[in-house]
Amino acid sequence: MTEFLLNMVERIGNNKEFWSGEKKEGSRNDGKKEKVGSTNIRNMAVLANNADCYEELKLFVEYKIAKGNGWDRKFDGDKVFGNIILECMEKIYEKCENEREALKNISKFFGYLYWKVCAIEKGKTAR
């Protein structure tokens, strides 16, 4: 599972343009340079660990997409960042035997992503 999570994180982390905070076309907030930062990702790790169920966490990500603040920015083609995260969460959920295990692994995913984003923000990515 760890390798699976790290591969997803690596794929998401490779979009340097997104993580640099540069405004992309199609963002709902065209006048602002809103981005998802490392603190936001770290908070998601804590929320996943403390969530009562998977659907609760999924609903919260959907709320974040609707609210904006970078979660609604284009990430991969026409897909927005928040939807990419929901896809990753769903893949993790499907690989787990129960909800508690899924939430634990989703929390790890966000923790690994936090490390990656911190490295990108500091300009010290390994690859």
Steps between C-alpha positions, in 0.01 A plus 500: 500500500784741580643474149152552354453817708845634415441445127180706517680773693782507246251537213324787674827663604635499145264782399745778596292770330206424728708500817685819406173689543500644150147575386373262236228566248159382602532569869177632640691767694662662197616808688674317783804275526347248736683177556486196719796519733676256727305605809172426323628154405626431854160593640342244267725229648373587847138513385530161329643350816219646712207444262218271612448361151627523144186678374560781753848565361379473141226755570756737653719484187192570286432804721860619452460474122180705513661757730804538276825614659699303245307174523303605192809579287572302186757233573509243220329597175145593590508330840516717807733427790224405743359242260846346454522471880155339513612246237809417707291463815260268318785280375638474853155423640447221246833335592421487873308235688307738724426866554743550791787359291396722208499815713839409647647455151336817369657683793839352404440611139444858613801476731725389215351768276575756772868400498507527120333841494733631772799392289352669192424821692859509624626426149680184604324217322697178473407414139 
